[in-house]
Amino acid sequence: MISLTVTAVVFGVVFLAELPDKTALAGLVLGTRYRASYVFAGVAAAFAVHVALAVAAGSVLTLLPQQLVHAVTGVLFLGGAAMLLLKKDEDEEEIRKPEDQSFWKVAGAGFMLILVAEFGDLTQIMTANLAARYDDPLSVGLGAVLALWAVAGLGIVGGKALMKRVPLELITRIAALLMLGLGVWSLWEAVAG
């Protein structure tokens, strides 16, 4: 039996914690470049895996070495920033055509980005703690996955809307700088932690 109260509490906590996180940025970047439904399918699947792992593991995830998680995340963001900055200019119309990108390629890219970058993230650890606290894995899992999907959806939709008003090259450069900042921050946390 699912508790709507526990689901709502978990949704609110996870949504607010994830909103300013790198997921919205990742969704925004992917949403400007690829078909939104394909991106969301991959991102949603990755979050479902994360929530399942967090709920199954309970509070054990809090024991993961945070320095390693921060170091891997930092390197991934630096790699993403480099790819964005070094990428050849493409015609914006080519990028907007959904038929240029297969479902599996786009969904797979979104899945892998979120699966790796979000592993051991604050919201995954929070979900594990909430699962241990409430001892209601279904309600906690449902609230967490819906919150993560909502944040990802906002990022993806925001990316599509932004692309209609701002040149893709500017979006790409800003996203690369943000990813660079997140990469440096994550590496600093890995060294300082």
Disulfide bonds with the S-S distance in Angstrom:
none
